[in-house]
């Protein structure tokens, strides 16, 4: 099971309903409108945190819902706002819309967050509808539904150096040698199923982050083996440390292995031009003459080979120094990222359209359908207010231009109303 990908469903909270209420006293028996508004629904927020490093918890829970807003109360009491739901994801998470594939956020810093589903707005109570001509309205709104959507989460590790190469070339052993990370090491393919991160200290003040990525095989970019799942991790690294097995313990030629992996990297545009350092591992199993011959073979192809032994540590300190020098020479990327972003799920469509179908006239559009959906149309005041608002939006004029007469049924937002023109 892969823990660097997950599909989840997020739903924001529904807004609370407004209420119709009148404050009555001995001297005001009819009462004054005092119905409060409902609270807004809670948002769903994804927040990057270094306290989690995989998506394993999303394989037990897929659906996430924020809290609904509370209803309004008498005496102009505002309903309680729904609690936001904060979902912690690893630093380096790419958030995509499941159906469109669009990237919604790239959370690359601790604490960075994105609102992926906004809570529904709370409905207004009758106190909010008081005007000079409508002093005792029996009008209220229902709370709006919160946004919801399916998301695909992808983890791309944030590392300065990404170790790549065939299985069993010693990537995990090297990481264990140069850092305090102790990944699982065994003599079988794909020992590493989840990428490992380790901090490599050059001296007391200089350090960088190294990632041990699962082994690639030929055809990885087409989905073979595990490599295609983790090529995207390599895309985050500033430098690739390409390891080969100089001792040929798996019976493969190290130079052929190198070009095979390069072919896989070339299939990913993000990786084809990334800086690379080549290390030849397991020199403890070779003589010095054999090591020199391998260096000459690589040099003929224009490749500088750095011989090391992850087992004994020979050549490792020198390799770490080379990596640090290359990292230090890279241009520093300065990019301002907002700490919090709200992803707007609702683009701006036309306000409305009037069409004539087989079942009569219909008005469509988010603004008018939302208006009808929010209002509690069980009272005459609410129906009168609705047509006043539709007149303000230009819907009444549009219906008149089409020859509609008062009393003609008009369908809006799934409800059939009598045209009050």
Phi and psi in degrees as a GROMACS rama.xvg file:
@    title "Ramachandran Plot"
@    xaxis  label "Phi"
@    yaxis  label "Psi"
@TYPE xy
-90.7043  133.207  UNK-2
-109.148  17.1419  UNK-3
-105.884  7.63267  UNK-4
-138.655  148.673  UNK-5
-157.332  149.857  UNK-6
-119.902  124.534  UNK-7
-132.615  158.063  UNK-8
-113.59  128.116  UNK-9
-118.947  139.322  UNK-10
-136.517  123.531  UNK-11
-76.9239  164.527  UNK-12
-74.2734  151.261  UNK-13
-79.8511  143.601  UNK-14
-69.1934  148.168  UNK-15
-73.5505  154.077  UNK-16
-79.305  143.28  UNK-17
-76.6489  164.654  UNK-18
-127.244  160.344  UNK-19
-101.654  119.732  UNK-20
-148.709  148.266  UNK-21
-130.232  133.472  UNK-22
-90.9081  111.279  UNK-23
-105.716  140.748  UNK-24
-131.531  175.651  UNK-25
-60.4239  -34.8325  UNK-26
-96.9568  -1.78561  UNK-27
-138.574  71.1499  UNK-28
-64.2402  -27.279  UNK-29
-76.5024  -24.4541  UNK-30
86.5176  158.807  UNK-31
-110.746  141.063  UNK-32
-61.2529  128.242  UNK-33
-142.4  27.5148  UNK-34
-73.4643  124.365  UNK-35
-83.3097  166.74  UNK-36
-89.2537  151.752  UNK-37
-74.8371  156.243  UNK-38
-79.904  152.757  UNK-39
-69.1751  150.603  UNK-40
-74.0324  155.883  UNK-41
-72.7086  151.603  UNK-42
-86.8887  159.99  UNK-43
-105.043  123.195  UNK-44
-122.351  133.086  UNK-45
-98.9657  128.483  UNK-46
-126.64  130.252  UNK-47
-76.7077  134.151  UNK-48
-145.629  139.468  UNK-49
-80.5063  -1.96692  UNK-50
-76.6307  -13.3858  UNK-51
-124.131  144.958  UNK-52
-131.482  0.851519  UNK-53
-141.139  175.453  UNK-54
-102.344  23.752  UNK-55
-58.717  -34.5242  UNK-56
-69.1779  -19.9742  UNK-57
-78.5557  -9.4101  UNK-58
-83.6468  -11.266  UNK-59
-99.4557  -26.8044  UNK-60
-134.395  126.002  UNK-61
-110.449  -36.6488  UNK-62
-97.4886  132.605  UNK-63
-131.883  131.722  UNK-64
-134.802  133.1  UNK-65
-80.8124  167.775  UNK-66
-76.3131  143.12  UNK-67
-73.6215  154.037  UNK-68
-75.4376  153.171  UNK-69
-83.5285  156.061  UNK-70
-71.2047  156.424  UNK-71
-68.6523  166.902  UNK-72
-130.35  170.798  UNK-73
-66.3935  169.89  UNK-74
62.0654  33.5622  UNK-75
62.0578  27.4041  UNK-76
-76.6977  127.528  UNK-77
-77.1555  136.893  UNK-78
-67.3654  153.89  UNK-79
-67.2424  136.05  UNK-80
-72.8802  137.998  UNK-81
-65.4765  144.136  UNK-82
-68.5662  136.411  UNK-83
-67.1785  147.141  UNK-84
-103.509  115.489  UNK-85
-100.769  121.557  UNK-86
-107.956  120.162  UNK-87
-85.8194  131.949  UNK-88
-128.839  159.106  UNK-89
-65.5563  149.642  UNK-90
-62.1087  131.577  UNK-91
103.084  12.1799  UNK-92
-82.7791  130.252  UNK-93
-101.117  127.394  UNK-94
-106.582  124.214  UNK-95
-123.089  150.055  UNK-96
-71.8635  128.405  UNK-97
-61.9526  -38.3441  UNK-98
-86.4081  -34.6475  UNK-99
-98.2425  -20.0073  UNK-100
77.6638  1.90198  UNK-101
-68.1106  136.887  UNK-102
-78.7201  120.436  UNK-103
-93.232  -31.4952  UNK-104
-161.32  154.183  UNK-105
-131.647  98.5285  UNK-106
-91.1832  97.9194  UNK-107
-113.594  2.98649  UNK-108
-130.077  148.488  UNK-109
-58.124  127.783  UNK-110
85.9118  -10.0677  UNK-111
-66.2838  141.165  UNK-112
-143.606  161.421  UNK-113
-141.447  136.568  UNK-114
-86.7116  109.743  UNK-115
-95.2791  -13.8454  UNK-116
-149.291  119.034  UNK-117
-89.0382  139.689  UNK-118
-67.6102  150.159  UNK-119
-68.6307  148.512  UNK-120
-74.5876  140.516  UNK-121
-69.4347  145.275  UNK-122
-75.6874  149.754  UNK-123
-83.1369  144.27  UNK-124
-87.103  173.267  UNK-125
-66.7826  -19.9825  UNK-126
-62.1579  -29.7431  UNK-127
-74.7285  -13.3087  UNK-128
-101.184  5.80978  UNK-129
-70.7317  128.884  UNK-130
-133.572  179.732  UNK-131
-65.9117  -25.85  UNK-132
-105.289  -9.80414  UNK-133
-129.048  82.9427  UNK-134
-92.8257  -12.7743  UNK-135
-136.678  60.3812  UNK-136
-73.4683  140.993  UNK-137
-106.446  70.2368  UNK-138
-132.329  137.934  UNK-139
-150.679  163.711  UNK-140
-117.321  147.332  UNK-141
-80.6762  155.196  UNK-142
-70.6217  147.225  UNK-143
-77.1369  151.719  UNK-144
-71.5455  145.44  UNK-145
-77.3165  159.704  UNK-146
-72.487  151.801  UNK-147
-148.145  152.417  UNK-148
-167.622  163.959  UNK-149
-96.8631  138.419  UNK-150
-124.883  147.399  UNK-151
-111.154  125.947  UNK-152
-105.76  132.604  UNK-153
-126.113  134.503  UNK-154
-100.315  124.03  UNK-155
-121.307  108.936  UNK-156
-60.7323  143.464  UNK-157
-98.4059  105.689  UNK-158
-140.261  149.557  UNK-159
-74.1874  -39.4394  UNK-160
-126.457  128.203  UNK-161
-110.841  123.479  UNK-162
-88.5295  122.608  UNK-163
-122.959  164.255  UNK-164
149.201  174.558  UNK-165
-64.8022  161.028  UNK-166
-58.9526  147.497  UNK-167
66.274  23.4483  UNK-168
-90.1612  -6.99955  UNK-169
106.29  23.2594  UNK-170
-64.1286  -48.1429  UNK-171
-65.9283  -36.1684  UNK-172
-64.7666  -38.9914  UNK-173
-66.1811  -42.6539  UNK-174
-60.7008  -41.2414  UNK-175
-65.2033  -33.0506  UNK-176
-71.0062  -40.7423  UNK-177
-97.7477  -7.4939  UNK-178
-137.072  178.933  UNK-179
-88.5804  5.91173  UNK-180
-79.7443  134.604  UNK-181
-119.333  76.2495  UNK-182
-70.7182  161.839  UNK-183
-69.1551  130.996  UNK-184
-124.6  127.448  UNK-185
-154.243  161.147  UNK-186
-91.8808  54.3201  UNK-187
-146.531  154.342  UNK-188
-61.1101  149.823  UNK-189
58.5463  40.1512  UNK-190
-58.3386  -41.579  UNK-191
-85.417  111.198  UNK-192
-101.138  -30.0613  UNK-193
-119.774  127.126  UNK-194
-55.4268  144.232  UNK-195
-112.097  141.752  UNK-196
-113.387  139.112  UNK-197
-141.687  148.399  UNK-198
-95.0098  125.127  UNK-199
-104.671  121.561  UNK-200
-95.9213  120.827  UNK-201
-78.7144  -44.992  UNK-202
-150.662  -160.788  UNK-203
-69.2254  -18.3686  UNK-204
-118.769  -12.8004  UNK-205
-115.246  133.149  UNK-206
-153.311  162.188  UNK-207
-148.661  165.767  UNK-208
-102.091  130.894  UNK-209
-118.508  138.946  UNK-210
-116.656  130.747  UNK-211
-95.4117  110.23  UNK-212
-99.3558  146.617  UNK-213
-56.022  150.66  UNK-214
-63.8808  142.378  UNK-215
-92.9569  156.268  UNK-216
-133.789  168.314  UNK-217
-63.0192  132.27  UNK-218
87.1432  11.893  UNK-219
-61.2204  -39.4455  UNK-220
-67.1656  -13.8038  UNK-221
-97.9576  3.75626  UNK-222
106.969  4.23654  UNK-223
-80.9392  142.26  UNK-224
66.2219  -149.259  UNK-225
-104.273  -9.8883  UNK-226
-59.0637  -39.1111  UNK-227
-63.9502  -24.7702  UNK-228
-71.7503  -22.639  UNK-229
-121.525  1.58679  UNK-230
-60.0701  -33.8592  UNK-231
-66.8276  -27.2113  UNK-232
-64.7135  -40.0267  UNK-233
-63.6276  -28.3117  UNK-234
-65.4548  -22.3902  UNK-235
-79.1367  -27.2903  UNK-236
-67.9252  145.867  UNK-237
-76.8738  -34.437  UNK-238
-134.977  144.029  UNK-239
-100.914  129.004  UNK-240
-100.392  104.459  UNK-241
-91.9656  113.08  UNK-242
-102.896  139.626  UNK-243
-128.961  159.822  UNK-244
-98.2738  100.624  UNK-245
-69.0762  -24.4357  UNK-246
-82.8798  -7.13929  UNK-247
55.9044  40.9772  UNK-248
-65.4195  -22.5122  UNK-249
-98.1962  5.73644  UNK-250
81.0216  12.8868  UNK-251
-106.115  152.323  UNK-252
-81.8951  127.397  UNK-253
-62.4271  -36.5546  UNK-254
-69.2633  -39.8481  UNK-255
-64.0154  -40.0597  UNK-256
-59.0232  -41.7297  UNK-257
-59.2759  -48.8048  UNK-258
-70.4271  -29.8757  UNK-259
-63.9755  -45.6658  UNK-260
-66.3399  -38.887  UNK-261
-60.9951  -34.6955  UNK-262
-65.1034  -38.8585  UNK-263
-66.1804  -41.504  UNK-264
-65.8701  -34.9819  UNK-265
-64.2698  -22.9211  UNK-266
-74.4293  -13.2002  UNK-267
-110.71  112.926  UNK-268
-58.333  -35.163  UNK-269
-65.2664  -23.3234  UNK-270
-102.741  -18.7076  UNK-271
-62.1488  -31.4997  UNK-272
-111.592  13.7254  UNK-273
-74.1468  139.189  UNK-274
-56.3748  144.484  UNK-275
-139.415  142.46  UNK-276
-124.785  134.455  UNK-277
-105.555  128.74  UNK-278
-121.548  134.876  UNK-279
-103.426  115.198  UNK-280
-94.5893  168.769  UNK-281
69.2224  34.928  UNK-282
-72.1608  -10.1744  UNK-283
-66.6644  -15.5504  UNK-284
-96.7846  2.99051  UNK-285
-121.955  160.733  UNK-286
-84.9648  166.1  UNK-287
-62.3646  -37.1315  UNK-288
-64.2957  -39.6814  UNK-289
-65.0475  -38.3309  UNK-290
-63.8651  -42.8937  UNK-291
-64.4066  -38.0882  UNK-292
-62.9618  -39.2254  UNK-293
-67.6067  -37.9928  UNK-294
-62.9452  -39.2587  UNK-295
-66.6068  -39.6534  UNK-296
-60.1247  -45.2753  UNK-297
-68.7861  -38.4673  UNK-298
-61.7736  -35.5474  UNK-299
-62.194  -23.8029  UNK-300
-95.5734  8.71388  UNK-301
78.3883  23.5936  UNK-302
-113.993  127.284  UNK-303
-87.1367  118.284  UNK-304
-102.488  131.779  UNK-305
-109.267  103.244  UNK-306
-71.9673  136.094  UNK-307
-145.77  165.034  UNK-308
-130.791  109.232  UNK-309
-66.4065  -22.4978  UNK-310
-75.2199  -49.4733  UNK-311
-96.9583  -17.2864  UNK-312
90.789  -0.735593  UNK-313
-63.3325  129.262  UNK-314
78.2549  -6.96317  UNK-315
-70.6806  -43.06  UNK-316
-61.0198  -41.3983  UNK-317
-64.2003  -39.1618  UNK-318
-64.6248  -42.3053  UNK-319
-60.3202  -39.9414  UNK-320
-62.8844  -41.0737  UNK-321
-64.2081  -41.7996  UNK-322
-61.7945  -43.7166  UNK-323
-63.9821  -41.4255  UNK-324
-62.046  -42.1683  UNK-325
-66.949  -41.3061  UNK-326
-63.2404  -41.4577  UNK-327
-65.9383  -26.986  UNK-328
-81.9784  -13.2687  UNK-329
-72.3213  145.144  UNK-330
-65.1203  140.981  UNK-331
-78.1672  128.402  UNK-332
-91.897  123.58  UNK-333
-115.557  115.669  UNK-334
-137.371  124.735  UNK-335
-84.746  121.963  UNK-336
-119.809  135.175  UNK-337
-65.8726  141.383  UNK-338
-70.0882  -28.4413  UNK-339
-139.836  135.323  UNK-340
-133.201  140.879  UNK-341
-108.498  120.348  UNK-342
-86.4097  115.79  UNK-343
-84.1906  117.114  UNK-344
-88.7008  -6.77374  UNK-345
-116.527  98.3364  UNK-346
-67.3265  171.732  UNK-347
-94.2814  91.0492  UNK-348
-79.6946  173.933  UNK-349
-59.0429  148.036  UNK-350
-61.6469  -39.1931  UNK-351
-168.641  165.797  UNK-352
-146.453  144.189  UNK-353
-107.27  122.592  UNK-354
-128.912  155.157  UNK-355
-113.094  116.024  UNK-356
-107.948  -171.768  UNK-357
-65.6119  -27.4531  UNK-358
-100.272  14.7309  UNK-359
113.557  -162.229  UNK-360
-84.2826  145.539  UNK-361
-143.753  140.04  UNK-362
-110.924  126.189  UNK-363
-121.266  149.272  UNK-364
149.08  142.47  UNK-365
-57.1042  -40.3424  UNK-366
-65.0536  -49.5234  UNK-367
-73.82  -37.8464  UNK-368
-67.4176  -37.3305  UNK-369
-65.6503  -38.1194  UNK-370
-61.7333  -47.0808  UNK-371
-66.6577  -39.3259  UNK-372
-67.4965  -31.9561  UNK-373
-77.1925  -35.0946  UNK-374
-77.4081  139.078  UNK-375
-84.1509  102.881  UNK-376
-90.0456  23.1433  UNK-377
-80.2784  -7.95506  UNK-378
-117.097  150.723  UNK-379
-59.7666  -37.0818  UNK-380
-58.9636  -41.9861  UNK-381
-67.2072  -39.2709  UNK-382
-67.5819  -38.4961  UNK-383
-64.7775  -42.9929  UNK-384
-62.1628  -39.6804  UNK-385
-58.33  -48.6348  UNK-386
-69.0936  -30.6116  UNK-387
-62.0596  -43.8828  UNK-388
-67.3518  -39.3869  UNK-389
-65.1355  -34.2649  UNK-390
-65.6967  -41.0149  UNK-391
-63.6629  -34.2418  UNK-392
-79.5602  -8.29584  UNK-393
92.6471  1.76521  UNK-394
-68.4829  -40.2979  UNK-395
-62.4598  -43.8238  UNK-396
-62.32  -39.8527  UNK-397
-64.0399  -39.0365  UNK-398
-68.5028  -38.7031  UNK-399
-63.4425  -40.0991  UNK-400
-61.3126  -25.0121  UNK-401
-91.3963  6.8027  UNK-402
86.0448  14.3255  UNK-403
-72.5069  141.506  UNK-404
-106.326  154.073  UNK-405
-54.2908  137.074  UNK-406
96.8389  -12.1298  UNK-407
-69.2668  131.631  UNK-408
-69.4673  135.353  UNK-409
-130.391  133.042  UNK-410
-98.8277  126.341  UNK-411
-138.043  123.093  UNK-412
58.2514  36.3448  UNK-413
81.8759  0.171827  UNK-414
-114.581  140.561  UNK-415
-98.414  122.446  UNK-416
-121.307  155.394  UNK-417
-88.4276  125.929  UNK-418
-62.2874  122.675  UNK-419
-107.52  70.4244  UNK-420
